[in-house]
Amino acid sequence: MAAVTRLNLLGWPDVTEPDLPEQFRIRQAKRERLLAEGRDPYPVTVPRTHTLAQIRAAHPELPADTQTGDVVGVAGRVVFSRNSGKLCFATLQDGDGTHLQAMISLAGVGAEALEAWKADVDLGDIVFVHGEVISSKRGELSVMADSWAMASKALRPLPVAHKDMSEESRVRQRYVDLIVRPEAREVARTRIAVVRAVRSALERRGFLEVETPMLQTQAGGAAARPFVTYSNALDADLFLRIAPELFLKRCVVGGLDKVFELNRNFRNEGADSTHSPEFSMLETYQAYGDYSDSARVTREVIQEVANEAFGTRQVSLPDGSLYDLDGEWPSLQMYPSLSEALGEEITPDTPAEHLWAIVDRLELEVARDRGFGHGKLVEELWEHTVGDTLWEPTFVRDFPVETTPLTRQHRSQPGVTEKWDLYVRGFELATGYSELVDPVVQRERFAAQALAAAAGDDEAMQLDEDFLAAMEYAMPPTTGTGMGIDRLLMALTGLSIRDTVLFPIVRRHGN
């Protein structure tokens, strides 16, 4: 029988246990030895004076075999090490991925410190090096140490340099991915640049950023299944929000004419290449505008984000393909485009039974027990026959009434609402509406949603009396938009949703 790893009272593996990984045992033993010798492997701080990038910026073209006289203190993770008799070389890497060579010599640090380096330092350790900035005989910018110290001892080894981490490992151990892969660090920085650019673009247009509740007494604002928790203080169920929409509309009722929120939403649904149960969402609301206005603002914001974060509106993807965000974007209508794709006319009056027959003919996987009616079936058919084919940015307009209960009826076309979705690279990136502001019609729409829920639609919205009360104080004509920030990163980088999120939800080991 294989030995069972013993745990001490603090949960640490016993370093003498034979089935513990060899590298872990060796490194843990070094840690214990350092402590026994009175040398803290995890000091409170180290006297760093410069980042590695600052050293490189200060000495961009130093001739070979040059001494600068500049004495610095640097810190970094050891990602390469070569030890010889009287001189050791190490490549240090700091937080932004900059590399710099450290040289630890017998003449510089003395015999005891040199031998300690050889005995104590492993790849992955974070070390502090104090010394003079020089260039080596081969012209490599370096710090020639006069002293060094352990800044943090790594107990686990880094992945082998020439072997790529699997996608699953990168997601589960993003901290390791960030250490070893410059691309991962670049995505993290790009995400922040995109978020900053989105906020700036909206603020330039006079939008006010607000914060609305994450925990709500009713889940509303979108067709989705919520996460449920329980409040001991209130003795009631609470819901992680699926959307901030109904609270942002309350802001508009209250006189905040142009508002936005960029924050997290949560939906208790599946995870795949374009969906995550937890995701970042932008929602905007503008009084005295319609869905054409919000489409224009959305296009302009995305174009400005591309300029600010990437320096161009020409998007280059990892597979070598390109698409252009510049200029006006085309639009099409849902019913006419679906009719063209199917080769027969589909209208708001087409019976659900006929749509089910088309679903069966196309062999689409649509669950019959979910209570889907005309509107849901139209959207499912459109998604499979048209949506997946839209590569260039395209606005899709005028959706079925029953699937958009918070949206205004189209001003001239019966049976549809003034809603658009923005598609890029075959997936939905954003959505926008001419908002429904008539409280009587809104109550009727909520009632229809309640019937859909009773028929088995677990994504149908609940009736929200407080929101209806707010609308009854008169909500001005309004347009609203929603855009997934994770999906915006996908559209601009070509990455999967799990690569655009630092720490996505993953299934626990053993489940």
Secondary structure by P-SEA (a helix, b strand, c coil): cccccccccccccccccccccaaaaaaaaaaaaaaaaccccccccccccccaaaaaaacccccccccccccbbbbbcccbbbbcccbbbbbbbcccbbbbbbbbccccccaaaaaaaaccccccbbbbbbccccccccccccccccccccccccccccccccccccaaaaaacaaaaaaccaaaaaaaaaaaaaaaaaaaaaaaabbbbbbcccccccccccbbbbbbbbbccccbbbbccccaaaaaaaaaaacccbbbbbbbbbbccccccccccbbbbbbbbbccccaaaaaaaaaaaaaaaaaaaccccccccccccccccccbbbbbbaaaaaaaaacccccccccaaaaaaaaaaacccccccccccaaaaaaaaaaaccccccccbbbbcccccccccccccccccccccbbbbbbcccccccccccccccaaaaaaaaaaaaaaaaacccccccccaaaaaaaaacccccccccccaaaaaaaaccccccccccccccccccc
